[in-house]
Structures are given as C-alpha cells and as structure tokens.
Amino acid sequence: MSKAVFYHAGCPVCVEAERNVAAALDPARYTVEVVHLGESKERLAEAEAAGVRSVPALVLDGLAFHINHGADLSALK
C-alpha cells in the first residue's frame, strides 16, 4: 500500500480539495495523511522537499500534484 500526503493550510480552496480529491483516493491503494501546514509549521520543510510549492497539494508516490491555488508555501512561513 502506498502513502499519500495531502498538504493544506485550512483555506476554503484547501478544505474543498480535501473533501473531493483526498477522499476520492482508493483506500485499498493509499493510506492518506492530511497535514494542515498552518497548524504544523514544523512540516513545511518536509512539504518543500516533496516538491510542494503551494497548497492544496497531494503527494502520491513521491510526486507532488498541485490542486488549484490556495496559498504559496512562502506565505505560511
């Protein structure tokens, strides 16, 4: 089973993406971790290292997929 990480900042765009995108992943294929970067700033470096440049973003199998545009990571620092 692969791990998916959904990074967001709690904005309306992020919340809607979490409801629609992260929740749609096949639970037989992925375990999904949701990381609120506004509340877990210590994980910003991890998100950047995974290729996340803005949120909401979903990292699947080591690839970052940016969904719409809620906020740049630089705005969360």
MARKOLMI-888450 format. One line per 3 residues: their letters; for each residue x, y, z of N, C-alpha, C. Coordinates in Angstrom, 2 decimals, always signed. Layout:
// residues N
a = X,Y,Z,X,Y,Z,X,Y,Z; ...
//
This chain:
// residues 77
msk = +0.85,-1.17,+0.00,+0.00,+0.00,+0.00,+0.89,+1.23,+0.00; +0.52,+2.23,-0.78,+1.27,+3.47,-0.88,+0.70,+4.51,+0.06; +1.54,+5.49,+0.38,+1.11,+6.58,+1.24,+0.89,+7.83,+0.40
avf = -0.20,+8.52,+0.67,-0.49,+9.80,+0.06,-0.52,+10.84,+1.17; +0.08,+12.00,+0.91,+0.05,+13.08,+1.89,-0.63,+14.28,+1.24; -1.67,+14.76,+1.89,-2.42,+15.92,+1.42,-2.03,+17.09,+2.31
yha = -1.35,+18.08,+1.71,-0.92,+19.27,+2.44,-1.91,+20.40,+2.16; -2.29,+21.11,+3.22,-3.19,+22.25,+3.04,-2.96,+23.27,+4.14; -3.66,+24.41,+4.03,-3.50,+25.48,+5.01,-4.82,+25.87,+5.66
gcp = -5.86,+25.12,+5.39,-7.15,+25.38,+6.02,-8.03,+26.38,+5.30; -7.57,+26.91,+4.16,-8.37,+27.88,+3.42,-9.55,+27.16,+2.75; -10.56,+27.91,+2.30,-11.72,+27.26,+1.66,-11.35,+26.39,+0.46
vcv = -10.39,+26.82,-0.36,-9.96,+26.02,-1.51,-9.38,+24.70,-1.02; -8.56,+24.76,+0.05,-7.93,+23.56,+0.59,-8.95,+22.59,+1.17; -9.90,+23.12,+1.91,-10.92,+22.27,+2.54,-11.75,+21.56,+1.47
eae = -12.12,+22.29,+0.43,-12.90,+21.68,-0.66,-12.08,+20.61,-1.39; -10.79,+20.89,-1.61,-9.92,+19.90,-2.27,-9.78,+18.65,-1.41; -9.67,+18.83,-0.11,-9.57,+17.66,+0.78,-10.84,+16.81,+0.66
rnv = -11.98,+17.45,+0.68,-13.25,+16.71,+0.58,-13.36,+15.94,-0.73; -12.90,+16.55,-1.81,-13.12,+15.96,-3.12,-11.97,+15.13,-3.66; -10.76,+15.54,-3.42,-9.61,+14.86,-4.02,-9.04,+13.79,-3.09
aaa = -8.64,+14.19,-1.90,-8.02,+13.24,-0.98,-8.99,+12.14,-0.60; -10.25,+12.48,-0.43,-11.26,+11.50,-0.04,-11.58,+10.52,-1.16; -11.26,+10.89,-2.40,-11.58,+10.04,-3.55,-10.53,+8.96,-3.82
ldp = -9.41,+9.01,-3.12,-8.37,+8.01,-3.35,-8.83,+6.63,-2.88; -8.45,+5.64,-3.63,-8.80,+4.26,-3.33,-8.12,+3.82,-2.03; -8.90,+3.55,-0.98,-8.30,+3.15,+0.29,-7.57,+1.81,+0.24
ary = -7.83,+1.01,-0.79,-7.09,-0.25,-0.96,-5.70,+0.01,-1.51; -5.48,+1.17,-2.11,-4.18,+1.50,-2.69,-3.38,+2.50,-1.86; -4.07,+3.42,-1.15,-3.39,+4.50,-0.45,-3.88,+4.68,+0.98
tve = -2.93,+4.91,+1.85,-3.27,+5.46,+3.16,-3.05,+6.96,+3.00; -3.98,+7.76,+3.48,-3.92,+9.20,+3.29,-3.65,+9.89,+4.62; -2.61,+10.71,+4.63,-2.32,+11.56,+5.78,-2.63,+12.99,+5.37
vvh = -3.39,+13.69,+6.20,-3.72,+15.09,+5.94,-2.87,+15.94,+6.88; -2.13,+16.90,+6.29,-1.25,+17.77,+7.06,-1.69,+19.22,+6.88; -2.11,+19.83,+7.96,-2.51,+21.24,+7.97,-1.25,+22.04,+8.28
lge = -0.67,+22.66,+7.26,+0.61,+23.36,+7.44,+0.48,+24.64,+8.25; -0.71,+25.18,+8.35,-0.92,+26.34,+9.22,-0.78,+25.97,+10.69; -1.12,+24.74,+11.02,-1.03,+24.25,+12.40,+0.23,+23.44,+12.65
ske = +0.86,+22.93,+11.60,+2.07,+22.09,+11.73,+3.21,+22.70,+10.92; +3.61,+23.90,+11.28,+4.65,+24.61,+10.54,+5.97,+23.85,+10.51; +6.18,+22.98,+11.48,+7.42,+22.19,+11.52,+7.50,+21.22,+10.34
rla = +6.42,+21.05,+9.61,+6.42,+20.14,+8.46,+6.56,+20.86,+7.12; +6.76,+22.19,+7.15,+6.94,+22.95,+5.92,+8.15,+22.47,+5.13; +9.27,+22.22,+5.79,+10.48,+21.75,+5.09,+10.22,+20.40,+4.43
eae = +9.48,+19.53,+5.08,+9.12,+18.23,+4.51,+8.29,+18.41,+3.24; +7.32,+19.32,+3.30,+6.48,+19.59,+2.13,+7.32,+20.13,+0.98; +8.21,+21.07,+1.28,+9.09,+21.63,+0.24,+9.97,+20.55,-0.37
aag = +10.52,+19.70,+0.46,+11.38,+18.61,-0.03,+10.62,+17.64,-0.93; +9.32,+17.53,-0.70,+8.48,+16.64,-1.52,+8.06,+17.31,-2.83; +8.43,+18.58,-3.02,+8.10,+19.28,-4.24,+6.89,+20.17,-4.17
vrs = +6.33,+20.32,-2.98,+5.15,+21.18,-2.81,+5.59,+22.63,-2.85; +4.92,+23.43,-3.68,+5.23,+24.86,-3.79,+4.05,+25.72,-3.35; +2.86,+25.13,-3.41,+1.66,+25.82,-2.97,+0.66,+24.78,-2.47
vpa = -0.30,+25.25,-1.70,-1.33,+24.35,-1.19,-2.67,+24.78,-1.74; -3.58,+23.86,-1.90,-3.52,+22.45,-1.55,-2.67,+21.66,-2.54; -2.03,+20.63,-2.02,-1.21,+19.75,-2.85,-1.31,+18.33,-2.31
lvl = -1.23,+17.39,-3.21,-1.28,+15.98,-2.86,+0.00,+15.33,-3.35; +0.69,+14.65,-2.47,+1.92,+13.94,-2.84,+1.60,+12.45,-2.89; +1.71,+11.90,-4.11,+1.44,+10.48,-4.35,+2.70,+9.83,-4.89
dgl = +3.14,+8.78,-4.25,+4.29,+8.03,-4.73,+5.48,+8.94,-5.05; +5.70,+9.94,-4.20,+6.84,+10.83,-4.35,+6.66,+11.96,-5.35; +5.49,+12.10,-5.95,+5.23,+13.17,-6.90,+4.21,+14.14,-6.32
afh = +4.51,+15.44,-6.42,+3.60,+16.47,-5.91,+2.64,+16.91,-7.00; +1.36,+16.90,-6.65,+0.31,+17.36,-7.55,-0.36,+18.57,-6.91; -0.28,+19.70,-7.58,-0.86,+20.92,-7.05,-2.30,+21.06,-7.54
inh = -3.18,+21.36,-6.61,-4.60,+21.42,-6.88,-5.05,+22.87,-6.72; -5.51,+23.48,-7.82,-5.93,+24.87,-7.76,-4.80,+25.71,-7.16; -5.11,+26.76,-6.44,-4.06,+27.55,-5.78,-4.68,+28.27,-4.61
gad = -4.33,+27.82,-3.42,-4.83,+28.45,-2.20,-3.82,+29.41,-1.63; -2.56,+28.96,-1.47,-1.50,+29.80,-0.91,-0.14,+29.22,-1.25; +0.81,+30.11,-1.46,+2.20,+29.69,-1.64,+2.75,+29.24,-0.29
lsa = +3.68,+28.30,-0.29,+4.29,+27.88,+0.96,+4.99,+29.03,+1.65; +5.56,+29.95,+0.88,+6.27,+31.10,+1.46,+5.34,+31.93,+2.34; +4.06,+31.97,+2.05,+3.10,+32.72,+2.85,+2.82,+32.05,+4.19
lk = +3.18,+30.78,+4.32,+2.91,+30.04,+5.56,+4.07,+30.09,+6.54; +5.20,+30.59,+6.08,+6.40,+30.61,+6.95,+6.33,+31.72,+7.97
//
